[in-house]
Amino acid sequence: MELLEEIVEPLLSWYDIHARKLPWRENPEPYRVWVSEIMLQQTRVEAVKPYFARFMKELPTIGHLAKVPEDRLMKLWEGLGYYNRVRNMQKAAVKIVEEYQGEMPADFDKIRELPGIGSYTAGAIASFAFGIPKPAVDGNVLRVLSRVLKSYEDIMKQSLRRKMEEQVEAVIPLERAGDFNQSLIELGAIVCVPNGAPKCGECPLKSLCRAYEAGVAEELPRKTPQKSRRIEDRTVLVLLSDNRAALRKRPGKGLLAGLYELPNLEGHLDREEILQYVRGLELSPIRIQELPQAKHVFSHIEWHMEGFAVKVEEPEQDPEGMFFVEKEEMERRYSIPAAFGAYTEYFRHRF
């Protein structure tokens, strides 16, 4: 504990000079902090910036988030992935409107009870927006602390996370709770980095870091290897009729629930099997073109995709479970997961 008390002053001094200028830091209102933190999960800071600006422009308050139609919400989130996160945000927004008059409660425990908010996000909102001295321990912080303390404990264990949270909470300076949490996160993001060698020469904690002193910084942190992902082969179809392409809506539960997708089939099918399938939809194929292979990685599944563009005669009616939309309407209205990006790009550039 004494060691962590010693990191507070040098870390805050470093943060005052080196903190990145980020939109959500410039005006750390609770809603802005919340939106940014959910977006930043699994997504790089630079990639988040335009999404954050668009989201805040269209949904500037918790009340707006609570009322926006789901299809529009999914479209605003398109490209960030993990769509259940924004669904949970809307559930939480509805609860905030109903129970807290549309204002995020300035109470860690009440924030923690909201749908989709775990201990890290609750700590981030509480400390960044309200100055409440609660920890915000994410992967960056676990990495920094594992190295500073020379801890070989598995950072994937919840017991270790809870212990680290307790240790951080014990040393948070009351007058700068948010800055201290952000300084730990920032150090892990730009100096005590996850991939490649940590930039120990630039670290304000170098003289205090036990892993650096022992020459084992690159060995830490320790974590349980991820389980192998299940491989699924799929064939994706870009069904074209004039300036329109076919879409369908995914089921309300499961992977990519409730989103729109290009028609796709299990397995890798050949040209004849595709043509037979298209005719079974009561469509008349005119031309078929093989498209490049693509791959998309989910947390537990990996799609290996082959694709075909099939030009069809204008149908008298949409096939069952599908509908044709124009390019402009697709881009404006429908949220299509990034998994299909290689094939939606074909349609967008084809016309």
Buried (B, 14 or more C-beta within 10 A) or exposed (E): EEBBEBBBEBBBEBBEEBBEEBEBBEEBEBBBBBBBBBBBBEBEBEEBBEBBEEBBEBBEBBBBBBBBEEBEBBBBBBBBBBBEBBBBBBBBBBBBBEEBEBEBBBBBEBBBBBEBBEBBBBBBBBBBBBBBBBBBBBBBBBBBBBBBBBBEBEBBEEEBBEBBBEBBBEBBEEEBBBBBBBBBBBBBBBBBBEEEEBEBEEBBBBEBBBBBEEEEBEEBBBBEEEEEEEEBEBBBBBBBBEEBBBBBBBEEEEBBEBBBBBBBBEEEBEEEBBBEBBEEBEBEBEEBBEBEEBEBEBEEEBBEBBBBBBBBEEBEEBBEEBBBBEBEEBBEEBBBBEBBEBBBEBBEEBE
